[in-house]
Amino acid sequence: MKLCFVSLGCDKNLVDSERMITLLSKEGFELTDLEEEAEVIVVNTCCFIDSAKSESIEEILRLAQYKEDGACRCLIVAGCLAQRYPAEIQKELPEADALVGTGAIGDIVDAVRASLKEKGTVFLRPPEEAADINTGRIIATPGNYEYLKIAEGCGRRCTYCIIPAIRGRYRSVPEPVLLKEAEELAQRGVKELILVAQETGLYGSDLYGKKTLPELLSRLSDIEGIRWIRIMYYYPEEVTAEFIEAVRSLPKVLPYLDMPVQHASDRILKAMGRRTSQAELRAVVERLRREIPEITLRTTLISGFPGETEEDHEELKRFVSEMRFDRLGVFPYSEEEGTPAASFPDQVPEKERKRRRDEIMELQQKIVFEEGKKLIGRSFEVQIEGRLPEENAFIGRTRRDAPEVDGFFFLEEKRGMREYMTGDFVRAWVTGTRGYDLTGVL
């Protein structure tokens, strides 16, 4: 039977999608990207914030049309939305023929088979009981990079976040499993490993009694074929001397860190349940830039958190202005039922949350454009990701840019230049900027 898989949400969700695709492929299902031809359609959903929930619901309804206009015999709703709202989906979305929660992705084959016989099957397990399916997966990325999910769940209990309820407590993947998976990915041509988890800095603490990310980075660096190792979702309070030394001393580990800080007002940080103050955040940023001079810092913020005053907002803008993060994203606060923050007084109107988001992003845009101009004349290693014939250019990324969330490098194509392939590495000069992107020549 032909299978179409739609993955929504974060890169951690994408890894789950790849695992489910692999399980189904081993059972003889034929993967297709033509939705109208698929007899089985699986949508792996997200519900982290309101916009993600809306996107998931809209996608379910869109895909359900293929029951009438295509070959679809069953539509499976998997992932976070299924884990969080099983009763509501059964009642409000009868288009879903089966539900598979985050703890039950290992049951995807049984779910598909059951839904072909009888509609309304629900596969739910506590997230901590998820089957171990960490070996082998079909790659859904372009193939030159791949995400390595080193842990599942979270134990932080930030007051705005529903993830612990959906994904369970923090659980590190054993190091031998990760090394085997990374070796298999390298053998299949993956050049860049992107380490992801709800919080990468805690890796190993539950299994080995201490945080062992530096040791993992060292062992991953020994794998032949891997050229870049990128670290995402690393909390600021986990920055240690051992971690800094690993980034400095291991050539494959990129001087790039995605470090979500969420806010700068001490009062709001405390209300969020965060474990750092503004002074501590400033100290961490200063230390990273002092000890790893070439580091690229990405962060995320929340605007309009309950109780955030105009003074808090202005304080956050000053922080952004002074810290000059290389990459920054802002999410308007999303009021999630079941979280403590949803019941906090002084909820900020949605229009105001978005206004504050826009102001911070305008400020950050100016910073990025100014910093980009300072890169003109410098040279960087560029990983090729494709060719744009209409622009006479190859497109790629430098070490400063993670896929999907950061910018691109447009490499001018000149007569006589060889035909570069996805995953090739070249050395290039920066000759200009194009918004958030860079342009250059060999």
C-alpha positions as CSV (number, residue, x, y, z in Angstrom):
1,M,0.0,0.0,0.0
2,K,1.2,3.5,-0.7
3,L,1.9,5.7,2.3
4,C,2.2,9.5,2.6
5,F,3.6,11.0,5.7
6,V,3.2,14.7,6.8
7,S,5.4,15.9,9.6
8,L,4.5,19.2,11.4
9,G,6.3,21.1,14.2
10,C,9.8,20.8,15.4
11,D,12.9,18.9,14.3
12,K,12.4,16.5,17.3
13,N,9.0,15.6,15.8
14,L,10.7,15.0,12.4
15,V,12.9,12.4,14.0
16,D,9.8,10.6,15.3
17,S,8.3,10.8,11.8
18,E,11.4,9.2,10.3
19,R,11.2,6.4,12.8
20,M,7.5,5.7,12.1
21,I,8.2,5.8,8.3
22,T,11.0,3.3,8.8
23,L,8.7,0.9,10.8
24,L,6.0,1.1,8.1
25,S,8.5,0.7,5.2
26,K,9.9,-2.5,6.8
27,E,6.4,-3.8,6.8
28,G,6.1,-3.3,3.0
29,F,4.4,0.1,2.8
30,E,5.6,2.2,-0.2
31,L,6.4,5.8,0.6
32,T,5.0,8.5,-1.8
33,D,4.9,12.2,-1.6
34,L,1.8,12.3,-3.9
35,E,-1.0,12.7,-1.4
36,E,-3.7,11.9,-3.9
37,E,-2.1,8.5,-4.5
38,A,-1.7,7.5,-0.9
39,E,-3.9,4.8,0.5
40,V,-2.6,5.5,4.0
41,I,-1.9,9.1,5.2
42,V,-0.2,9.8,8.6
43,V,0.1,13.3,9.9
44,N,2.5,13.7,12.9
45,T,1.1,16.7,14.7
46,C,2.3,19.5,17.0
47,C,0.4,21.4,19.7
48,F,3.1,23.4,21.5
49,I,1.3,26.7,21.0
50,D,-2.1,27.8,19.6
51,S,-0.8,28.4,16.1
52,A,0.7,24.9,16.0
53,K,-2.6,23.4,17.1
54,S,-4.5,25.4,14.4
55,E,-2.0,24.2,11.7
56,S,-2.4,20.6,12.8
57,I,-6.2,20.7,12.7
58,E,-6.2,22.5,9.3
59,E,-3.8,19.9,8.0
60,I,-6.0,17.0,9.2
61,L,-9.0,18.5,7.5
62,R,-7.1,19.1,4.3
63,L,-5.7,15.6,4.1
64,A,-9.2,14.1,4.9
65,Q,-10.3,15.4,1.5
66,Y,-8.3,12.7,-0.1
67,K,-10.8,10.1,1.2
68,E,-13.1,11.5,-1.4
69,D,-10.7,13.1,-4.0
70,G,-7.9,10.5,-3.8
71,A,-7.1,7.0,-2.8
72,C,-7.0,7.4,1.0
73,R,-8.4,4.6,3.0
74,C,-7.3,5.7,6.4
75,L,-6.0,8.9,8.0
76,I,-3.9,8.5,11.1
77,V,-3.3,11.4,13.5
78,A,-0.1,10.9,15.4
79,G,2.1,12.9,17.8
80,C,1.5,15.6,20.3
81,L,-2.0,16.6,19.4
82,A,-3.1,13.0,19.7
83,Q,-1.4,12.6,23.0
84,R,-2.9,15.8,24.5
85,Y,-6.4,15.8,23.1
86,P,-7.5,12.2,22.3
87,A,-11.1,12.6,23.4
88,E,-11.6,16.0,21.7
89,I,-10.2,14.7,18.4
90,Q,-12.5,11.6,18.5
91,K,-15.5,13.9,19.1
92,E,-14.6,16.9,16.9
93,L,-12.5,15.3,14.1
94,P,-14.2,12.1,13.0
95,E,-12.1,12.3,9.9
96,A,-9.3,10.8,12.0
97,D,-9.4,7.0,11.7
98,A,-6.8,6.3,14.4
99,L,-4.8,8.2,17.0
100,V,-1.2,7.4,17.9
101,G,0.2,9.4,20.9
102,T,3.9,10.3,21.5
103,G,4.3,7.3,23.7
104,A,3.0,4.9,21.1
105,I,4.8,5.8,17.9
106,G,6.3,2.3,18.1
107,D,2.7,1.0,17.6
108,I,2.3,2.8,14.3
109,V,2.2,-0.4,12.2
110,D,-0.5,-1.9,14.4
111,A,-2.5,1.4,14.3
112,V,-2.5,1.5,10.5
113,R,-3.6,-2.2,10.3
114,A,-6.3,-1.7,12.9
115,S,-7.7,1.5,11.2
116,L,-8.0,-0.3,7.9
117,K,-10.4,-2.8,9.5
118,E,-12.1,-0.6,12.1
119,K,-12.2,3.2,12.5
120,G,-11.6,5.0,15.8
121,T,-8.7,3.0,17.2
122,V,-6.6,4.8,19.8
123,F,-3.0,4.0,20.7
124,L,-1.9,5.9,23.8
125,R,0.8,5.1,26.3
126,P,2.5,7.2,29.0
127,P,5.4,8.9,27.1
128,E,7.9,7.2,29.4
129,E,6.7,3.8,28.2
130,A,7.6,4.6,24.5
131,A,9.2,1.7,22.8
132,D,12.9,1.9,22.1
133,I,13.1,2.5,18.3
134,N,16.3,4.4,18.2
135,T,18.0,2.3,15.6
136,G,17.6,2.7,11.9
137,R,15.5,5.3,10.1
138,I,14.6,6.6,6.7
139,I,16.0,10.2,6.3
140,A,13.5,12.9,5.5
141,T,16.0,15.7,5.4
142,P,18.0,16.5,2.1
143,G,20.6,13.9,3.3
144,N,23.6,16.2,3.9
145,Y,22.4,16.9,7.5
146,E,20.4,15.0,10.0
147,Y,19.0,15.5,13.5
148,L,20.2,13.3,16.3
149,K,17.7,13.3,19.1
150,I,19.8,12.7,22.2
151,A,17.0,12.8,24.8
152,E,13.3,12.9,25.1
153,G,11.0,14.7,27.5
154,C,11.7,17.5,30.0
155,G,11.6,18.0,33.7
156,R,12.0,21.8,33.9
157,R,8.3,22.7,34.4
158,C,8.4,26.2,33.0
159,T,5.1,27.7,33.8
160,Y,4.1,28.4,30.1
161,C,5.1,25.0,28.7
162,I,3.0,21.9,28.1
163,I,5.8,19.7,26.9
164,P,6.4,17.7,30.1
165,A,2.7,16.6,30.0
166,I,3.0,15.5,26.4
167,R,6.5,14.1,26.3
168,G,7.1,13.0,29.9
169,R,10.2,13.4,32.1
170,Y,13.7,13.9,30.7
171,R,15.2,10.7,29.4
172,S,18.6,10.5,27.8
173,V,19.2,8.1,24.9
174,P,22.1,5.7,25.9
175,E,25.4,6.8,24.4
176,P,26.1,3.5,22.5
177,V,22.7,3.8,20.8
178,L,23.5,7.3,19.7
179,L,27.0,6.4,18.4
180,K,25.6,3.5,16.4
181,E,22.9,5.7,14.9
182,A,25.4,8.5,14.1
183,E,27.8,5.9,12.4
184,E,24.9,4.6,10.3
185,L,24.0,8.2,9.3
186,A,27.6,8.9,8.4
187,Q,27.8,5.8,6.2
188,R,24.7,7.1,4.3
189,G,26.4,10.4,3.5
190,V,25.3,12.6,6.3
191,K,27.9,15.3,6.9
192,E,26.3,17.4,9.6
193,L,24.8,16.1,12.8
194,I,22.4,18.5,14.6
195,L,22.0,17.5,18.2
196,V,18.5,18.1,19.5
197,A,16.4,17.5,22.7
198,Q,14.2,19.6,24.8
199,E,17.4,20.5,26.6
200,T,20.7,19.1,25.3
201,G,22.8,20.4,28.2
202,L,21.3,17.9,30.6
203,Y,22.3,14.9,28.5
204,G,23.5,12.0,30.6
205,S,22.4,13.3,34.0
206,D,19.6,10.7,34.4
207,L,21.7,7.8,33.0
208,Y,25.2,8.4,34.3
209,G,24.7,10.5,37.3
210,K,26.4,13.5,35.6
211,K,26.0,15.7,32.5
212,T,28.1,14.0,29.8
213,L,27.4,16.0,26.7
214,P,31.2,16.9,26.3
215,E,32.1,13.2,26.3
216,L,29.4,12.5,23.8
217,L,30.6,15.3,21.5
218,S,34.1,13.9,21.7
219,R,33.0,10.4,20.7
220,L,30.8,11.7,17.9
221,S,33.8,13.7,16.6
222,D,35.7,10.4,16.1
223,I,33.1,9.2,13.5
224,E,34.5,9.2,10.0
225,G,32.5,11.2,7.5
226,I,30.9,13.6,10.0
227,R,32.2,17.1,9.3
228,W,30.0,19.4,11.4
229,I,28.3,18.9,14.8
230,R,25.8,21.5,15.7
231,I,24.1,21.9,19.2
232,M,20.6,23.2,19.6
233,Y,18.4,23.9,22.7
234,Y,21.1,24.3,25.2
235,Y,19.9,26.1,28.4
236,P,22.2,29.0,29.6
237,E,22.5,27.6,33.2
238,E,24.1,24.5,31.8
239,V,27.1,26.3,30.3
240,T,30.2,24.8,32.1
241,A,34.0,25.0,31.7
242,E,33.9,21.4,30.3
243,F,31.3,22.2,27.7
244,I,33.2,25.3,26.6
245,E,36.4,23.3,26.3
246,A,34.7,20.7,24.2
247,V,33.5,23.3,21.7
248,R,36.9,25.0,21.6
249,S,39.0,21.8,21.3
250,L,36.9,19.6,19.0
251,P,37.2,20.9,15.4
252,K,34.0,19.2,14.2
253,V,31.9,20.9,16.9
254,L,30.8,24.2,15.5
255,P,31.1,27.4,17.5
256,Y,27.3,27.8,17.3
257,L,24.9,27.6,20.2
258,D,21.1,27.8,20.2
259,M,20.5,29.0,23.8
260,P,16.8,30.0,24.6
261,V,16.6,32.7,27.3
262,Q,12.9,33.6,26.9
263,H,13.1,37.0,28.7
264,A,15.4,39.5,30.5
265,S,13.2,41.0,33.2
266,D,14.0,39.2,36.5
267,R,10.4,39.4,37.6
268,I,9.1,37.8,34.4
269,L,11.9,35.2,34.4
270,K,10.8,34.2,37.9
271,A,7.1,34.0,36.9
272,M,8.1,31.8,33.9
273,G,9.9,29.4,36.2
274,R,13.2,30.0,34.5
275,R,16.4,29.4,36.5
276,T,18.5,32.4,35.5
277,S,18.5,36.1,36.2
278,Q,19.3,38.8,33.7
279,A,22.7,39.3,35.3
280,E,23.4,35.6,34.9
281,L,22.3,35.6,31.3
282,R,24.6,38.6,30.6
283,A,27.5,36.8,32.3
284,V,26.9,33.6,30.3
285,V,26.8,35.5,27.0
286,E,29.9,37.5,27.9
287,R,31.8,34.3,28.9
288,L,30.9,32.4,25.7
289,R,32.0,35.3,23.5
290,R,35.2,35.7,25.5
291,E,36.2,32.1,25.6
292,I,34.9,31.1,22.1
293,P,35.5,34.3,20.1
294,E,34.0,33.0,16.9
295,I,30.8,31.7,18.5
296,T,27.4,32.3,16.8
297,L,24.6,32.7,19.4
298,R,20.9,32.0,18.6
299,T,18.1,32.6,21.1
300,T,14.4,32.7,21.5
301,L,12.1,35.0,23.5
302,I,8.5,35.2,24.5
303,S,6.6,38.5,24.3
304,G,3.5,39.4,26.2
305,F,3.9,36.9,29.1
306,P,1.2,37.4,31.7
307,G,2.0,40.4,33.9
308,E,4.5,41.8,31.4
309,T,4.4,45.5,31.7
310,E,5.5,48.1,29.1
311,E,8.5,48.6,31.4
312,D,9.4,44.9,31.2
313,H,9.1,45.0,27.5
314,E,11.4,48.0,27.2
315,E,13.9,46.2,29.5
316,L,13.8,43.2,27.1
317,K,14.4,45.5,24.2
318,R,17.4,47.0,25.9
319,F,18.8,43.6,26.6
320,V,18.4,42.6,23.0
321,S,20.0,45.8,21.9
322,E,23.0,45.3,24.1
323,M,23.5,41.5,23.7
324,R,23.3,41.7,19.9
325,F,22.5,38.0,19.4
326,D,23.5,36.7,16.0
327,R,20.1,35.0,15.6
328,L,16.9,35.6,17.5
329,G,13.3,34.6,17.2
330,V,10.3,35.8,19.2
331,F,7.0,34.0,20.0
332,P,4.0,35.9,21.3
333,Y,2.9,34.2,24.5
334,S,0.4,31.4,23.9
335,E,-2.1,30.7,26.7
336,E,-1.9,26.9,27.0
337,E,-4.6,25.2,29.1
338,G,-3.1,22.9,31.8
339,T,-0.1,25.2,32.4
340,P,0.2,27.4,35.5
341,A,0.7,30.6,33.4
342,A,-2.8,30.1,31.8
343,S,-4.3,31.0,35.2
344,F,-2.0,33.9,36.0
345,P,-3.7,37.3,36.4
346,D,-3.0,40.3,34.0
347,Q,-3.0,38.3,30.8
348,V,-1.7,40.6,28.0
349,P,-4.1,41.1,25.1
350,E,-3.1,39.1,22.0
351,K,-2.8,42.2,19.9
352,E,-0.4,43.7,22.4
353,R,1.7,40.5,22.5
354,K,2.1,40.6,18.7
355,R,3.0,44.3,18.8
356,R,5.7,43.7,21.3
357,R,7.0,40.7,19.2
358,D,7.1,42.9,16.1
359,E,9.1,45.6,17.9
360,I,11.7,43.2,19.1
361,M,12.0,41.6,15.7
362,E,12.4,45.0,14.0
363,L,15.2,45.8,16.5
364,Q,16.9,42.4,15.8
365,Q,16.6,42.8,12.1
366,K,18.6,46.0,12.3
367,I,21.3,44.2,14.4
368,V,21.5,41.3,12.0
369,F,21.8,43.6,9.0
370,E,24.5,45.7,10.7
371,E,26.5,42.6,11.8
372,G,26.1,41.0,8.3
373,K,27.9,43.9,6.7
374,K,30.9,43.3,9.0
375,L,31.3,39.9,7.5
376,I,32.0,41.3,4.0
377,G,35.6,40.4,3.0
378,R,35.8,37.3,5.3
379,S,36.0,33.8,4.2
380,F,33.9,30.8,5.4
381,E,33.4,27.2,4.7
382,V,30.1,26.7,2.9
383,Q,28.1,23.5,2.8
384,I,26.3,23.3,-0.6
385,E,22.6,22.6,-0.5
386,G,21.5,23.1,-4.0
387,R,21.6,25.2,-7.2
388,L,19.4,28.1,-8.3
389,P,19.8,28.2,-12.1
390,E,17.6,31.3,-12.4
391,E,20.0,33.2,-10.2
392,N,23.2,31.6,-11.5
393,A,24.1,30.7,-8.0
394,F,24.6,27.7,-5.7
395,I,22.9,27.9,-2.3
396,G,24.4,26.8,0.9
397,R,25.0,27.5,4.6
398,T,28.0,28.5,6.7
399,R,28.7,27.3,10.2
400,R,26.7,30.3,11.4
401,D,23.4,29.0,10.0
402,A,21.3,26.1,11.1
403,P,18.9,24.6,8.5
404,E,15.3,25.8,8.5
405,V,15.7,28.6,11.1
406,D,18.7,30.7,9.9
407,G,20.0,32.2,6.7
408,F,21.7,31.1,3.5
409,F,24.9,31.7,1.5
410,F,24.4,32.4,-2.2
411,L,27.5,31.4,-4.1
412,E,27.9,33.1,-7.4
413,E,28.2,30.6,-10.3
414,K,30.9,31.5,-12.8
415,R,31.9,30.1,-16.1
416,G,34.0,27.0,-15.7
417,M,33.0,26.3,-12.2
418,R,32.4,22.7,-11.4
419,E,29.0,21.3,-10.7
420,Y,28.7,21.1,-6.9
421,M,26.4,18.6,-5.3
422,T,24.4,18.8,-2.0
423,G,26.8,18.1,0.8
424,D,29.9,19.4,-0.9
425,F,32.0,21.9,1.1
426,V,33.7,24.9,-0.5
427,R,35.6,27.9,0.7
428,A,34.1,31.3,-0.2
429,W,34.5,35.0,0.3
430,V,31.6,37.1,1.5
431,T,31.0,39.8,-1.0
432,G,27.7,41.2,0.1
433,T,24.4,40.7,2.0
434,R,20.9,40.0,1.0
435,G,18.6,40.6,4.0
436,Y,19.4,37.8,6.5
437,D,21.5,36.0,3.9
438,L,25.1,36.4,2.6
439,T,26.4,36.4,-1.0
440,G,29.8,35.5,-2.2
441,V,32.3,33.9,-4.5
442,L,34.8,31.0,-4.4
